[in-house]
Amino acid sequence: MRRPDEYQLPAHVRRAQQSTAERRAWAPRPSPPRHGQILGILALSVLCAGLSFAFWLPPRSLVHDLRDNGVTATARVTAVDDKPKYVKVEFTQGPESGKEVELWDYAGMLPDVSRGDAVLVTYDPENPHRSLPHSWVADPPFNVPAYGSSAITLLLLSGAVLGIFRRRRILRAATAIRLTKS
């Protein structure tokens, strides 16, 4: 009976282990993400963050200004473009009665109204051209461009962070392999 320390692997198993070790040594190593790629993704995430702020801040500041200082009055829709690119209303009540203004868009959107409809409009008394439908001032609609650019910003930023961690892991593994071969 053989002792456990005297056991030898069969020749075909040793050859298979050697050939696997040789193949592993020649296997292509993953290349780490380059600095330029990581910096490019970071730059794109900063650009998208700027777009997010550009889509978030103006509509929100207009809504907050109109909530704080706005005057609500009834108006009649006088003109609607078919795209719609503009909606013109004429005030029928208050100090601006008879004045025609275009409603401002909110995140590129305009209310779905027809010519002759009566709407409640909240406007800035110092600048009546800054006006929105009262329902949008009370409860602003979903700002799709702002949410979309914010999501893309988070996606790009997480991709850059993952690229940094992947680069570090690959470079550490390559250094460990070089140190063990010496």
KOLLO-646063 format. One line per 2 residues: for each residue x, y, z of N, C-alpha, C, O, CB. Coordinates in nm, 2 decimals, decimal comma. Glycine has a CB too. Layout:
<nodes>
X/Y/Z/X/Y/Z/X/Y/Z/X/Y/Z/X/Y/Z; ...
</nodes>
This chain:
<nodes>
0,08/-0,12/0,00/0,00/0,00/0,00/0,09/0,12/0,00/0,19/0,13/0,07/-0,09/0,00/0,12; 0,05/0,22/-0,08/0,13/0,35/-0,10/0,08/0,45/0,01/-0,04/0,46/0,04/0,11/0,40/-0,24
0,18/0,53/0,05/0,14/0,64/0,14/0,09/0,75/0,05/0,13/0,76/-0,07/0,26/0,68/0,23; 0,01/0,84/0,11/-0,04/0,96/0,03/0,07/1,04/-0,03/0,05/1,10/-0,14/-0,13/1,04/0,12
0,18/1,06/0,04/0,29/1,15/-0,02/0,36/1,08/-0,13/0,44/1,15/-0,20/0,38/1,19/0,09; 0,34/0,95/-0,16/0,41/0,88/-0,26/0,33/0,88/-0,39/0,37/0,82/-0,49/0,45/0,74/-0,22
0,21/0,93/-0,39/0,12/0,92/-0,50/0,16/1,01/-0,61/0,20/1,12/-0,59/-0,03/0,96/-0,46; 0,16/0,96/-0,73/0,20/1,04/-0,85/0,08/1,04/-0,94/0,01/0,94/-0,96/0,33/0,98/-0,92
0,07/1,16/-1,01/-0,04/1,17/-1,11/0,00/1,09/-1,23/0,11/1,08/-1,26/-0,06/1,32/-1,14; -0,10/1,04/-1,30/-0,08/0,97/-1,42/-0,01/1,06/-1,52/-0,03/1,18/-1,51/-0,20/0,90/-1,48
0,06/1,01/-1,62/0,13/1,09/-1,72/0,04/1,17/-1,80/0,07/1,29/-1,83/0,21/1,00/-1,81; -0,08/1,12/-1,84/-0,17/1,20/-1,92/-0,23/1,32/-1,85/-0,26/1,42/-1,91/-0,29/1,11/-1,98
-0,25/1,31/-1,71/-0,30/1,42/-1,63/-0,19/1,53/-1,62/-0,22/1,65/-1,63/-0,34/1,37/-1,49; -0,06/1,48/-1,60/0,05/1,58/-1,59/0,06/1,66/-1,72/0,08/1,78/-1,73/0,18/1,51/-1,55
0,06/1,58/-1,84/0,07/1,65/-1,97/-0,05/1,75/-1,99/-0,02/1,86/-2,04/0,07/1,55/-2,08; -0,17/1,72/-1,95/-0,28/1,81/-1,96/-0,26/1,93/-1,87/-0,29/2,04/-1,92/-0,41/1,74/-1,92
-0,21/1,92/-1,75/-0,19/2,03/-1,67/-0,08/2,12/-1,73/-0,09/2,25/-1,72/-0,14/1,99/-1,53; 0,03/2,06/-1,78/0,14/2,14/-1,84/0,08/2,22/-1,96/0,11/2,34/-1,98/0,25/2,05/-1,88
0,01/2,15/-2,05/-0,04/2,22/-2,17/-0,14/2,33/-2,13/-0,14/2,43/-2,20/-0,11/2,12/-2,26; -0,22/2,31/-2,03/-0,31/2,42/-1,98/-0,23/2,54/-1,93/-0,27/2,65/-1,96/-0,41/2,37/-1,87
-0,13/2,51/-1,85/-0,04/2,62/-1,80/0,03/2,69/-1,91/0,04/2,82/-1,91/0,06/2,56/-1,70; 0,07/2,62/-2,02/0,14/2,69/-2,13/0,04/2,78/-2,21/0,07/2,89/-2,24/0,20/2,59/-2,22
-0,08/2,72/-2,23/-0,19/2,80/-2,30/-0,23/2,93/-2,22/-0,25/3,03/-2,28/-0,31/2,71/-2,32; -0,23/2,91/-2,09/-0,27/3,03/-2,00/-0,16/3,13/-2,01/-0,19/3,25/-2,01/-0,29/2,98/-1,86
-0,04/3,09/-2,02/0,07/3,19/-2,03/0,06/3,27/-2,16/0,10/3,38/-2,17/0,21/3,12/-2,02; 0,01/3,20/-2,27/0,01/3,27/-2,40/-0,13/3,33/-2,43/-0,14/3,40/-2,53/0,04/3,17/-2,51
-0,22/3,32/-2,34/-0,35/3,38/-2,36/-0,34/3,53/-2,36/-0,27/3,59/-2,28/-0,45/3,33/-2,25; -0,42/3,59/-2,45/-0,41/3,74/-2,45/-0,47/3,80/-2,33/-0,58/3,76/-2,28/-0,49/3,79/-2,58
-0,40/3,89/-2,27/-0,44/3,96/-2,15/-0,54/4,08/-2,19/-0,52/4,14/-2,30/-0,32/4,02/-2,07; -0,64/4,11/-2,11/-0,72/4,22/-2,15/-0,65/4,35/-2,14/-0,57/4,37/-2,05/-0,85/4,22/-2,05
-0,67/4,44/-2,23/-0,60/4,57/-2,23/-0,68/4,66/-2,14/-0,80/4,67/-2,15/-0,58/4,62/-2,37; -0,61/4,74/-2,06/-0,69/4,83/-1,97/-0,74/4,95/-2,05/-0,68/4,99/-2,15/-0,59/4,88/-1,86
-0,85/5,00/-2,00/-0,90/5,13/-2,07/-0,79/5,23/-2,07/-0,73/5,25/-1,97/-1,03/5,17/-2,00; -0,78/5,31/-2,18/-0,68/5,41/-2,19/-0,72/5,53/-2,11/-0,84/5,55/-2,09/-0,64/5,45/-2,33
-0,63/5,62/-2,07/-0,66/5,74/-2,00/-0,75/5,83/-2,09/-0,84/5,89/-2,03/-0,53/5,82/-1,97; -0,73/5,84/-2,21/-0,81/5,92/-2,30/-0,95/5,87/-2,31/-1,04/5,96/-2,31/-0,75/5,92/-2,44
-0,97/5,74/-2,31/-1,11/5,69/-2,31/-1,18/5,73/-2,18/-1,30/5,78/-2,18/-1,11/5,54/-2,33; -1,12/5,71/-2,07/-1,18/5,75/-1,94/-1,21/5,90/-1,93/-1,31/5,94/-1,88/-1,09/5,70/-1,82
-1,11/5,98/-1,97/-1,13/6,12/-1,97/-1,24/6,17/-2,06/-1,31/6,26/-2,03/-1,00/6,20/-2,00; -1,25/6,10/-2,18/-1,35/6,14/-2,27/-1,49/6,11/-2,21/-1,58/6,19/-2,23/-1,33/6,06/-2,40
-1,50/5,99/-2,15/-1,63/5,96/-2,09/-1,67/6,06/-1,98/-1,78/6,10/-1,96/-1,63/5,81/-2,04; -1,56/6,09/-1,90/-1,59/6,19/-1,79/-1,63/6,33/-1,85/-1,72/6,39/-1,79/-1,46/6,21/-1,70
-1,56/6,37/-1,96/-1,60/6,49/-2,02/-1,74/6,49/-2,07/-1,81/6,59/-2,06/-1,50/6,53/-2,14; -1,78/6,38/-2,13/-1,92/6,37/-2,18/-2,02/6,37/-2,06/-2,13/6,43/-2,08/-1,94/6,24/-2,26
-1,98/6,31/-1,95/-2,07/6,32/-1,83/-2,08/6,46/-1,78/-2,19/6,50/-1,74/-2,03/6,22/-1,72; -1,97/6,54/-1,78/-1,98/6,68/-1,74/-2,07/6,76/-1,84/-2,14/6,84/-1,80/-1,84/6,74/-1,73
-2,05/6,73/-1,97/-2,13/6,80/-2,07/-2,28/6,77/-2,05/-2,37/6,86/-2,05/-2,09/6,76/-2,21; -2,31/6,64/-2,02/-2,45/6,61/-2,00/-2,51/6,67/-1,87/-2,62/6,70/-1,86/-2,47/6,45/-2,00
-2,42/6,68/-1,77/-2,46/6,74/-1,64/-2,49/6,89/-1,67/-2,59/6,94/-1,62/-2,35/6,73/-1,54; -2,41/6,96/-1,76/-2,45/7,09/-1,79/-2,58/7,10/-1,87/-2,66/7,20/-1,84/-2,33/7,15/-1,88
-2,60/7,01/-1,96/-2,73/7,01/-2,03/-2,85/6,98/-1,93/-2,95/7,05/-1,94/-2,73/6,90/-2,14; -2,82/6,90/-1,83/-2,93/6,87/-1,73/-2,96/7,00/-1,66/-3,08/7,03/-1,64/-2,88/6,77/-1,63
-2,86/7,08/-1,62/-2,88/7,20/-1,55/-2,95/7,30/-1,64/-3,04/7,38/-1,60/-2,75/7,26/-1,50; -2,92/7,30/-1,77/-2,98/7,39/-1,86/-3,13/7,36/-1,88/-3,21/7,44/-1,91/-2,91/7,39/-2,00
-3,16/7,23/-1,88/-3,30/7,19/-1,89/-3,38/7,20/-1,76/-3,50/7,22/-1,76/-3,31/7,04/-1,94; -3,31/7,19/-1,64/-3,38/7,20/-1,52/-3,40/7,34/-1,47/-3,52/7,38/-1,43/-3,30/7,12/-1,41
-3,30/7,42/-1,47/-3,31/7,55/-1,40/-3,40/7,65/-1,46/-3,48/7,71/-1,39/-3,17/7,61/-1,40; -3,40/7,68/-1,60/-3,49/7,79/-1,64/-3,64/7,76/-1,62/-3,71/7,84/-1,57/-3,47/7,81/-1,79
-3,69/7,64/-1,65/-3,83/7,61/-1,63/-3,87/7,62/-1,48/-3,97/7,67/-1,44/-3,87/7,48/-1,68; -3,78/7,56/-1,39/-3,81/7,56/-1,25/-3,80/7,70/-1,19/-3,89/7,74/-1,11/-3,70/7,48/-1,18
-3,71/7,79/-1,24/-3,70/7,92/-1,19/-3,82/8,00/-1,24/-3,88/8,08/-1,16/-3,57/7,99/-1,24; -3,87/7,98/-1,36/-3,99/8,05/-1,41/-4,11/8,01/-1,32/-4,19/8,09/-1,28/-4,02/8,02/-1,56
-4,13/7,88/-1,30/-4,24/7,83/-1,22/-4,23/7,89/-1,08/-4,33/7,94/-1,02/-4,24/7,68/-1,21; -4,11/7,89/-1,01/-4,10/7,95/-0,88/-4,13/8,10/-0,88/-4,19/8,15/-0,79/-3,96/7,92/-0,82
-4,08/8,17/-0,98/-4,11/8,31/-0,99/-4,26/8,34/-1,00/-4,31/8,43/-0,93/-4,03/8,38/-1,11; -4,32/8,26/-1,09/-4,47/8,28/-1,11/-4,55/8,24/-0,98/-4,65/8,30/-0,95/-4,52/8,21/-1,23
-4,50/8,14/-0,91/-4,57/8,11/-0,78/-4,55/8,22/-0,68/-4,65/8,24/-0,61/-4,51/7,97/-0,73; -4,44/8,28/-0,68/-4,41/8,38/-0,58/-4,48/8,52/-0,61/-4,54/8,58/-0,53/-4,26/8,40/-0,56
-4,46/8,56/-0,74/-4,50/8,70/-0,78/-4,61/8,70/-0,89/-4,64/8,81/-0,93/-4,38/8,77/-0,82; -4,65/8,58/-0,93/-4,74/8,58/-1,05/-4,88/8,62/-1,02/-4,93/8,61/-0,91/-4,74/8,44/-1,11
-4,95/8,67/-1,12/-5,09/8,71/-1,12/-5,17/8,61/-1,21/-5,13/8,59/-1,32/-5,11/8,86/-1,16; -5,28/8,56/-1,16/-5,36/8,47/-1,24/-5,48/8,54/-1,30/-5,55/8,61/-1,23/-5,40/8,35/-1,15
-5,50/8,52/-1,42/-5,61/8,59/-1,49/-5,66/8,49/-1,60/-5,59/8,40/-1,64/-5,56/8,72/-1,56; -5,78/8,52/-1,64/-5,84/8,44/-1,75/-5,79/8,49/-1,89/-5,76/8,61/-1,90/-5,99/8,43/-1,75
-5,78/8,41/-1,98/-5,73/8,45/-2,11/-5,80/8,36/-2,22/-5,85/8,25/-2,19/-5,58/8,44/-2,13; -5,81/8,41/-2,34/-5,87/8,34/-2,45/-5,76/8,31/-2,55/-5,68/8,40/-2,58/-5,99/8,42/-2,52
-5,75/8,19/-2,60/-5,65/8,15/-2,70/-5,69/8,21/-2,83/-5,80/8,19/-2,88/-5,64/7,99/-2,71; -5,60/8,29/-2,89/-5,62/8,36/-3,02/-5,55/8,29/-3,13/-5,60/8,29/-3,25/-5,58/8,50/-3,01
-5,44/8,22/-3,11/-5,37/8,16/-3,22/-5,29/8,04/-3,16/-5,23/8,04/-3,06/-5,28/8,25/-3,29; -5,29/7,93/-3,24/-5,21/7,81/-3,21/-5,15/7,76/-3,33/-5,22/7,74/-3,43/-5,30/7,70/-3,14
-5,02/7,74/-3,33/-4,95/7,69/-3,44/-4,98/7,54/-3,45/-5,01/7,48/-3,34/-4,79/7,71/-3,43; -4,97/7,48/-3,57/-5,01/7,33/-3,58/-4,90/7,24/-3,52/-4,93/7,12/-3,50/-5,04/7,30/-3,72
-4,78/7,29/-3,50/-4,67/7,20/-3,45/-4,69/7,16/-3,30/-4,67/7,04/-3,28/-4,54/7,26/-3,47; -4,71/7,23/-3,20/-4,73/7,37/-3,19/-4,59/7,43/-3,15/-4,52/7,38/-3,06/-4,83/7,40/-3,08
-4,56/7,55/-3,21/-4,44/7,62/-3,18/-4,48/7,74/-3,09/-4,39/7,79/-3,02/-4,37/7,67/-3,31; -4,60/7,78/-3,10/-4,64/7,89/-3,01/-4,79/7,88/-2,98/-4,87/7,82/-3,06/-4,61/8,03/-3,08
-4,83/7,94/-2,87/-4,97/7,96/-2,84/-4,99/8,10/-2,79/-4,93/8,14/-2,70/-5,01/7,85/-2,72; -5,07/8,17/-2,86/-5,10/8,31/-2,83/-5,23/8,32/-2,75/-5,33/8,26/-2,79/-5,10/8,40/-2,96
-5,23/8,40/-2,65/-5,35/8,42/-2,57/-5,37/8,57/-2,55/-5,28/8,65/-2,55/-5,34/8,35/-2,43; -5,50/8,61/-2,54/-5,53/8,75/-2,51/-5,60/8,75/-2,37/-5,70/8,68/-2,34/-5,63/8,81/-2,62
-5,55/8,84/-2,28/-5,60/8,85/-2,15/-5,74/8,91/-2,15/-5,76/9,00/-2,23/-5,51/8,93/-2,06; -5,83/8,85/-2,08/-5,97/8,90/-2,08/-6,01/8,95/-1,95/-6,12/9,00/-1,93/-6,07/8,78/-2,12
-5,92/8,95/-1,85/-5,95/9,00/-1,72/-5,82/9,06/-1,66/-5,71/9,03/-1,70/-6,00/8,88/-1,63; -5,83/9,15/-1,57/-5,72/9,21/-1,50/-5,66/9,33/-1,57/-5,71/9,38/-1,67/-5,61/9,11/-1,48
-5,55/9,38/-1,51/-5,49/9,50/-1,57/-5,43/9,49/-1,71/-5,41/9,59/-1,78/-5,38/9,55/-1,48; -5,40/9,37/-1,75/-5,35/9,34/-1,88/-5,46/9,30/-1,98/-5,43/9,25/-2,09/-5,24/9,23/-1,88
-5,58/9,33/-1,95/-5,70/9,30/-2,03/-5,68/9,35/-2,17/-5,65/9,47/-2,19/-5,83/9,35/-1,97; -5,70/9,27/-2,27/-5,69/9,31/-2,41/-5,55/9,29/-2,47/-5,53/9,30/-2,59/-5,73/9,45/-2,43
-5,45/9,26/-2,39/-5,31/9,24/-2,44/-5,29/9,10/-2,48/-5,34/9,01/-2,42/-5,21/9,28/-2,32; -5,22/9,08/-2,60/-5,20/8,95/-2,65/-5,05/8,91/-2,63/-4,96/8,99/-2,66/-5,23/8,95/-2,80
-5,03/8,79/-2,57/-4,89/8,75/-2,55/-4,88/8,60/-2,59/-4,98/8,53/-2,60/-4,85/8,76/-2,40; -4,76/8,56/-2,61/-4,73/8,42/-2,64/-4,70/8,35/-2,51/-4,62/8,41/-2,43/-4,62/8,40/-2,74
-4,75/8,23/-2,48/-4,72/8,16/-2,36/-4,58/8,10/-2,38/-4,54/8,06/-2,49/-4,82/8,04/-2,34; -4,50/8,10/-2,27/-4,37/8,04/-2,27/-4,39/7,89/-2,27/-4,48/7,84/-2,21/-4,29/8,09/-2,15
-4,29/7,83/-2,33/-4,29/7,68/-2,32/-4,23/7,63/-2,19/-4,15/7,70/-2,13/-4,22/7,62/-2,44; -4,27/7,51/-2,15/-4,21/7,45/-2,03/-4,14/7,33/-2,08/-4,20/7,23/-2,12/-4,32/7,42/-1,92
-4,00/7,33/-2,08/-3,92/7,22/-2,13/-3,96/7,18/-2,27/-3,96/7,06/-2,30/-3,94/7,10/-2,03; -3,98/7,28/-2,35/-4,01/7,25/-2,49/-4,16/7,21/-2,52/-4,19/7,18/-2,63/-3,92/7,15/-2,54
-4,24/7,22/-2,42/-4,38/7,18/-2,43/-4,47/7,30/-2,42/-4,45/7,39/-2,35/-4,42/7,07/-2,33; -4,58/7,29/-2,49/-4,69/7,39/-2,49/-4,82/7,32/-2,45/-4,83/7,21/-2,48/-4,70/7,48/-2,62
-4,91/7,40/-2,40/-5,04/7,33/-2,36/-5,12/7,29/-2,49/-5,10/7,35/-2,59/-5,13/7,42/-2,28; -5,20/7,18/-2,47/-5,28/7,13/-2,58/-5,41/7,21/-2,57/-5,50/7,16/-2,51/-5,30/6,98/-2,57
-5,42/7,31/-2,65/-5,54/7,40/-2,65/-5,58/7,42/-2,80/-5,50/7,41/-2,89/-5,52/7,53/-2,57; -5,70/7,47/-2,82/-5,75/7,51/-2,95/-5,78/7,66/-2,95/-5,80/7,72/-2,85/-5,87/7,42/-2,99
-5,79/7,71/-3,07/-5,82/7,85/-3,08/-5,96/7,88/-3,03/-6,06/7,80/-3,06/-5,82/7,90/-3,23; -5,98/7,98/-2,94/-6,10/8,02/-2,88/-6,12/7,96/-2,74/-6,22/8,00/-2,67/-6,21/7,97/-2,97
-6,03/7,87/-2,70/-6,05/7,81/-2,56/-6,02/7,92/-2,46/-5,93/8,01/-2,48/-5,95/7,69/-2,55; -6,08/7,90/-2,35/-6,05/7,99/-2,23/-5,96/7,92/-2,14/-5,98/7,80/-2,11/-6,19/8,04/-2,16
-5,86/7,98/-2,09/-5,76/7,92/-2,00/-5,72/8,02/-1,89/-5,73/8,14/-1,90/-5,63/7,88/-2,08; -5,69/7,96/-1,78/-5,63/8,04/-1,67/-5,48/8,05/-1,69/-5,41/7,95/-1,71/-5,66/7,98/-1,53
-5,43/8,17/-1,69/-5,29/8,20/-1,71/-5,23/8,27/-1,59/-5,29/8,37/-1,54/-5,27/8,28/-1,85; -5,11/8,23/-1,55/-5,04/8,30/-1,45/-4,92/8,37/-1,52/-4,85/8,31/-1,59/-4,99/8,20/-1,34
-4,91/8,50/-1,50/-4,81/8,58/-1,56/-4,74/8,67/-1,46/-4,78/8,69/-1,35/-4,87/8,67/-1,68; -4,62/8,72/-1,50/-4,54/8,81/-1,42/-4,59/8,95/-1,45/-4,59/8,99/-1,56/-4,38/8,79/-1,46
-4,63/9,02/-1,34/-4,69/9,15/-1,37/-4,59/9,25/-1,43/-4,63/9,35/-1,49/-4,75/9,21/-1,24; -4,46/9,23/-1,40/-4,36/9,32/-1,45/-4,33/9,29/-1,60/-4,29/9,38/-1,68/-4,23/9,32/-1,37
-4,35/9,17/-1,64/-4,32/9,12/-1,78/-4,43/9,02/-1,82/-4,41/8,90/-1,80/-4,18/9,07/-1,79; -4,54/9,07/-1,87/-4,65/8,98/-1,90/-4,62/8,87/-2,00/-4,69/8,77/-2,01/-4,77/9,06/-1,95
-4,51/8,89/-2,07/-4,47/8,78/-2,17/-4,42/8,66/-2,10/-4,42/8,55/-2,16/-4,36/8,84/-2,26; -4,38/8,67/-1,98/-4,35/8,55/-1,90/-4,47/8,49/-1,84/-4,51/8,52/-1,72/-4,24/8,58/-1,79
-4,54/8,41/-1,91/-4,67/8,35/-1,87/-4,68/8,20/-1,90/-4,62/8,15/-2,00/-4,79/8,43/-1,93; -4,74/8,13/-1,81/-4,77/7,99/-1,82/-4,91/7,96/-1,79/-4,97/8,04/-1,71/-4,67/7,90/-1,74
-4,97/7,85/-1,83/-5,10/7,81/-1,79/-5,09/7,79/-1,63/-5,00/7,73/-1,58/-5,15/7,68/-1,86; -5,20/7,83/-1,57/-5,20/7,82/-1,42/-5,18/7,68/-1,37/-5,12/7,65/-1,27/-5,33/7,88/-1,37
-5,24/7,58/-1,44/-5,22/7,44/-1,40/-5,08/7,39/-1,40/-5,04/7,31/-1,32/-5,31/7,35/-1,49; -5,00/7,45/-1,50/-4,86/7,41/-1,50/-4,78/7,48/-1,39/-4,67/7,43/-1,35/-4,80/7,45/-1,64
-4,82/7,60/-1,35/-4,76/7,66/-1,24/-4,78/7,59/-1,11/-4,70/7,57/-1,02/-4,80/7,81/-1,22; -4,91/7,54/-1,09/-4,95/7,47/-0,97/-4,88/7,33/-0,97/-4,83/7,28/-0,87/-5,10/7,46/-0,96
-4,88/7,26/-1,09/-4,83/7,13/-1,10/-4,75/7,11/-1,23/-4,81/7,08/-1,33/-4,94/7,02/-1,08; -4,62/7,14/-1,23/-4,55/7,14/-1,36/-4,55/7,00/-1,43/-4,55/6,90/-1,36/-4,40/7,19/-1,34
-4,55/7,00/-1,56/-4,55/6,87/-1,63/-4,42/6,80/-1,62/-4,32/6,86/-1,57/-4,59/6,89/-1,78; -4,41/6,68/-1,65/-4,29/6,60/-1,65/-4,19/6,65/-1,75/-4,22/6,67/-1,87/-4,33/6,45/-1,69
-4,07/6,68/-1,70/-3,97/6,74/-1,78/-3,88/6,64/-1,84/-3,78/6,60/-1,79/-3,88/6,84/-1,70; -3,92/6,58/-1,96/-3,85/6,47/-2,02/-3,71/6,50/-2,05/-3,62/6,42/-2,02/-3,93/6,42/-2,14
-3,67/6,61/-2,12/-3,53/6,64/-2,15/-3,44/6,64/-2,03/-3,33/6,59/-2,03/-3,52/6,77/-2,23; -3,49/6,70/-1,92/-3,41/6,71/-1,80/-3,39/6,57/-1,74/-3,28/6,54/-1,70/-3,48/6,80/-1,70
-3,49/6,49/-1,73/-3,48/6,36/-1,67/-3,39/6,27/-1,76/-3,30/6,20/-1,71/-3,62/6,29/-1,65; -3,41/6,28/-1,89/-3,32/6,20/-1,98/-3,18/6,24/-1,98/-3,09/6,15/-1,97/-3,37/6,22/-2,12
-3,15/6,37/-1,98/-3,00/6,41/-1,97/-2,94/6,37/-1,83/-2,83/6,34/-1,83/-2,99/6,56/-2,00; -3,02/6,38/-1,73/-2,97/6,34/-1,60/-2,94/6,19/-1,59/-2,84/6,15/-1,54/-3,08/6,37/-1,49
-3,03/6,11/-1,65/-3,00/5,96/-1,66/-2,88/5,93/-1,74/-2,80/5,85/-1,70/-3,12/5,89/-1,72; -2,86/6,00/-1,85/-2,74/5,98/-1,93/-2,62/6,02/-1,86/-2,51/5,96/-1,87/-2,75/6,06/-2,07
-2,63/6,13/-1,78/-2,51/6,18/-1,70/-2,47/6,07/-1,60/-2,36/6,04/-1,59/-2,55/6,31/-1,62; -2,57/6,02/-1,53/-2,54/5,91/-1,43/-2,48/5,79/-1,50/-2,39/5,72/-1,45/-2,67/5,87/-1,35
-2,53/5,75/-1,62/-2,48/5,64/-1,69/-2,34/5,66/-1,73/-2,26/5,57/-1,71/-2,57/5,61/-1,81; -2,31/5,77/-1,79/-2,17/5,80/-1,83/-2,08/5,81/-1,71/-1,96/5,76/-1,72/-2,17/5,93/-1,91
-2,12/5,87/-1,60/-2,03/5,88/-1,48/-2,01/5,75/-1,42/-1,89/5,72/-1,38/-2,10/5,98/-1,38; -2,11/5,66/-1,42/-2,08/5,53/-1,37/-1,99/5,45/-1,46/-1,91/5,37/-1,41/-2,22/5,45/-1,34
-2,01/5,47/-1,59/-1,92/5,40/-1,68/-1,77/5,45/-1,67/-1,68/5,36/-1,67/-1,96/5,43/-1,83; -1,75/5,57/-1,64/-1,61/5,62/-1,62/-1,56/5,56/-1,49/-1,44/5,52/-1,49/-1,61/5,78/-1,61
-1,64/5,56/-1,38/-1,59/5,50/-1,26/-1,56/5,35/-1,28/-1,46/5,31/-1,23/-1,70/5,52/-1,15; -1,64/5,28/-1,34/-1,62/5,14/-1,37/-1,49/5,12/-1,45/-1,41/5,03/-1,43/-1,74/5,07/-1,44
-1,47/5,21/-1,55/-1,35/5,20/-1,63/-1,22/5,23/-1,55/-1,12/5,16/-1,57/-1,35/5,31/-1,74; -1,23/5,32/-1,45/-1,12/5,34/-1,36/-1,09/5,22/-1,28/-0,97/5,18/-1,27/-1,14/5,47/-1,27
-1,19/5,16/-1,22/-1,17/5,04/-1,14/-1,12/4,92/-1,22/-1,03/4,85/-1,18/-1,30/5,00/-1,07; -1,17/4,91/-1,34/-1,12/4,80/-1,43/-0,98/4,82/-1,47/-0,90/4,73/-1,47/-1,21/4,79/-1,56
-0,94/4,94/-1,50/-0,80/4,97/-1,53/-0,71/4,94/-1,42/-0,60/4,88/-1,44/-0,79/5,12/-1,57; -0,75/4,98/-1,30/-0,67/4,95/-1,18/-0,65/4,80/-1,16/-0,54/4,75/-1,13/-0,72/5,02/-1,05
-0,76/4,73/-1,17/-0,76/4,58/-1,15/-0,67/4,51/-1,25/-0,59/4,43/-1,21/-0,90/4,52/-1,16; -0,68/4,55/-1,38/-0,60/4,49/-1,48/-0,45/4,52/-1,46/-0,37/4,43/-1,48/-0,64/4,53/-1,62
-0,42/4,65/-1,43/-0,28/4,68/-1,41/-0,22/4,62/-1,29/-0,10/4,58/-1,29/-0,27/4,83/-1,40; -0,30/4,60/-1,18/-0,25/4,53/-1,06/-0,22/4,38/-1,09/-0,12/4,33/-1,05/-0,35/4,54/-0,95
-0,31/4,32/-1,17/-0,29/4,18/-1,20/-0,17/4,16/-1,29/-0,10/4,07/-1,27/-0,42/4,13/-1,28; -0,15/4,26/-1,38/-0,03/4,25/-1,47/0,10/4,27/-1,39/0,20/4,20/-1,42/-0,04/4,35/-1,58
0,10/4,35/-1,29/0,21/4,38/-1,21/0,24/4,25/-1,12/0,35/4,21/-1,10/0,19/4,50/-1,12; 0,13/4,19/-1,07/0,15/4,07/-0,99/0,20/3,96/-1,07/0,29/3,88/-1,02/0,01/4,03/-0,93
0,16/3,94/-1,20/0,22/3,84/-1,28/0,36/3,86/-1,31/0,44/3,77/-1,31/0,13/3,83/-1,42; 0,40/3,99/-1,34/0,54/4,02/-1,36/0,63/3,99/-1,24/0,74/3,94/-1,25/0,56/4,16/-1,41
0,58/4,02/-1,12/0,65/3,99/-1,00/0,67/3,85/-0,97/0,77/3,81/-0,92/0,58/4,06/-0,89; 0,57/3,76/-1,00/0,58/3,62/-0,98/0,67/3,55/-1,08/0,72/3,44/-1,05/0,44/3,56/-0,97
0,68/3,60/-1,20/0,77/3,54/-1,30/0,91/3,56/-1,28/1,00/3,49/-1,33/0,73/3,59/-1,44; 0,95/3,67/-1,21/1,09/3,70/-1,18/1,16/3,60/-1,09/1,28/3,62/-1,07/1,10/3,84/-1,13
</nodes>
